[in-house]
Amino acid sequence: CKNLALYPVGHPSARHSEVNWADPDLDRFPQFRDAKIHEVVLQAGDVLYLPTNYFHHIVSLNTNLQCNARSGVTQHYMKEIKDCGFAPPGAVG
């Protein structure tokens, strides 16, 4: 979380990053330089599965439709999510 510059719990944009991921200001957010990323370009008909609690940034190159669905709960990364202050009540990890 420290590398993503997330807004704090209670902020209207909590769980979102202050950083413009498309053009990060590394002078203002030097820790973003250490954020781990995976870049994926999807083609028509492709599907990308993101695990529960996985931070992501979407850039649409053309007109498209996006659909988000929750497919269950996992405890993966729950310690890190709790360290950021965003874990649901009763979360283990």
N, C-alpha and C positions, 0 to 999 in steps of 0.2 A: 504493500500500500504506500509506503513512504516514497517509492519511486514514481508512483502514478499521480501524486498531488491531488488526492481526492478531497472533495469538500467534506467537512466534518458532519458527524451524526447531528441531526436537528436542522441542518441547512436545507433550504428548499430543493437544492440540487444534490443532496447527499447521495453517495455512491457513484457520482459522476466526477470526472476529472476536470480540474481547472485548466489543464493543458490542452491546447489545440493540437491534437495528435497529428493532423495533416501538416502542421507547420509549427513544431514545438519551439518555444522561446527558451533556449537552454541557458540564457543568462538569468532569466527569472526562475526557471525550474531546472537547475543543473542535475538534480537527482533523476530526472527523466532519462538522462543519457544512459542510466543503468537499468532501465526497464527492459524486461525480456519480451520480445514480440515474435509473432508468426504472421507472415503476410500470405494471404490466400486470394487468388482471383478466380471467381466462379464464372462458369459459362451457363447459357440458357439451359434450364433443366437440372442444374447441379443443386445439391443440398449440402449444407455444412452443419454438422452437429457440434454444439459447444456444451461442455459439461456444465452442470449447475454451478452458479457463482463465478463463472469464467468471465473476466472483464474483456470487453471487446469494443471496437470502434468500426463503424461501417461507412464506406464511401461508395456511392452508387455511380457507376460510370455511364449508365444509361437509365431510361425509365425502367423500373422493375417493381415487383411486389416482394415484400418481406413479411414473414409470418414467424412469430415467436410462440413456442409452446413449451411448457414445463413438462419434463418427462420423468419426474421423480426427484428424490432428494438423495444426495450423497454426502458423506462426511469428508470427502476429499477436500483438502485445503481449508477445512473448517477452523483449524487453529489460526491460520493466517487471516481468515475472515473475522474471527473473534478479535484478533490483535488489532484489526482496523476498526473494531467497534460495530460491525454490521451483522453479526451472527444472530439468527433468530433465537428467541428464548428457548432454553432447553437443549440447544445444540451441543453435540459432543465433539471434542477435538482439542 
